[in-house]
Amino acid sequence: MQDVTDLPFMRLIARYGGPDWFVTEYFRITPDSKPDGLILKSITENDTGIPVIAQMIGQDIPALVRNAKLLEKLPIAGIDLNLGCPAPVVCRKDAGGGLLRQPERVDEILRALRDTIQGRFTVKCRIGFTDKAEFPRLLEVFQKHSINGLTVHGRTVRDAYKTPVHPECVAMAVRSMPCPVIANGNVVDVPTGLAYLRQTEAAGLMLGRGAIRHPWLFEHLRNHWEGRESRPKTGRDMLDYIQALYDMTAAFNPHFQADLHVQKMKRYMVFITTGIAEGELEYRIRRVTTEPDFFALCREFLDHDTPLPARPPVESSVFCGFSELR
Ligand SMILES: Cc1cc2nc3c(=O)[nH]c(=O)nc-3n(C[C@H](O)[C@H](O)[C@H](O)COP(=O)(O)O)c2cc1C
């Protein structure tokens, strides 16, 4: 995830159990781009023991091919093509989710990349640009290119993050793709993860915002499958996580300035604070500008041994419609 899942974040999440695979932030690929140095570090300095897949975003075929060759020289578990990013600046350039408007172009890109990539080649997509009715045609294109995996974020680009996900589309992909299909979107806890898997029969889950909010989510899912209890997490557990996140991301930043770092922390805090103290921490953290105020506020709300709410509030505007995964 852009500006979120960098090397220090991966290292921290790995301490909490972590996923089976990481996926890098996307490398923006244009005719004259070179792979971003900081994102490269999440590959070349990955000491987590968890394999990492390099993700590219772009639509220029020679550039994508050139960068895929460069990336394959590195210790990666595969290359993933992003066909889901809804950012207007990306879609306007017909990259990411914007490419879903042009299945023929996707066809050409996948052909060129499949001919180039020797190892694992996967695709991450949404279920259409404006309408889920576009999805069957996209699946026809994906089926043609022997990709090794497909991750489906069960929303259209237009949906952004404002709707529930569509498990029936992920299930359609599972039925029609010859490769493993991974379900993505709105998994916030063990029950939502299990419901998504049950409704789709997907081969696995990709977790994004839910794992930022609750880094124990990977461990809790594993505990469930392996018959172990999961201890509810307290305010103090969360405080320790926030402190570690602050320290590790700060140490990674050669231009560290406390006030700017507080702003970076807010990218994570949007997800972490959802539902704590009925939204009061979420509201107040947005207004904080200094490091002492940031930690004083976190301590005010989290320096306790009471279990935190297991899931975000049902009416959450951040995890919109997650409760429909049941
Ligand atoms: C801030 C932010 C950055 C993201 N960056 C990426 C990215 O670089 N590559 C990608 O495939 N998806 C990216 N996503 C999308 C997530 O991977 C995921 O598909 C989406 O958030 C839905 O899943 P979730 O509910 O588990 O978060 C990003 C999402 C957010 C909110």
The ligand as an ORCA input file, in Angstrom:
! r2SCAN-3c Opt
* xyz 0 1
  C      -3.554      4.255      1.375
  C      -3.758      3.065      0.483
  C      -2.744      2.694     -0.388
  C      -2.905      1.587     -1.230
  N      -1.883      1.227     -2.057
  C      -1.995      0.092     -2.795
  C      -0.916     -0.379     -3.612
  O       0.156      0.234     -3.699
  N      -1.105     -1.523     -4.305
  C      -2.275     -2.248     -4.216
  O      -2.401     -3.303     -4.839
  N      -3.296     -1.817     -3.480
  C      -3.180     -0.691     -2.764
  N      -4.231     -0.289     -1.989
  C      -5.463     -1.101     -1.953
  C      -5.365     -2.197     -0.900
  O      -4.312     -3.084     -1.207
  C      -6.656     -3.024     -0.843
  O      -6.908     -3.569     -2.099
  C      -7.852     -2.191     -0.407
  O      -7.528     -1.304      0.627
  C      -9.005     -3.095      0.054
  O      -8.564     -4.046      0.979
  P      -8.603     -3.800      2.577
  O     -10.027     -3.526      2.935
  O      -8.053     -5.084      3.156
  O      -7.731     -2.626      2.845
  C      -4.105      0.831     -1.179
  C      -5.122      1.219     -0.309
  C      -4.971      2.320      0.523
  C      -6.095      2.698      1.456
*
